[in-house]
């Protein structure tokens, strides 16, 4: 039977899980714009590795500058080719968020069942 296993892993290493076995991966508030872009890309492709076909990637409360979300992070996430089940963006309303034009992204993305061209 499938179960729920909370896992907190550092970004500098691969997830300690076999390929294609997870139904859901949630990346919480610790995954945000302060992570170097190369580490973010490594994380996303490692999540892709461990998710089964049809599995879900839940990006929860990811924050960045609004312009960076549309120019950098959105296209980076889009490279995976996942179906957008939910993609919600809201302004970050604390003083730092208002001053710097920061936004929160909460997204639920579904890994394709089959990939063409790979």
Buried (B, 14 or more C-beta within 10 A) or exposed (E): EEEEEEEEEEEEEEBEBEEEEBEEBBBEEEBBBEBEEEEBBBBBEBBBBBBBEEBBBBBBBBBBBBEBBEEBBBEEBEEBEBEEEEEEBEEBEEEEBEEBEBBBBBBBBBBEEEEEEE
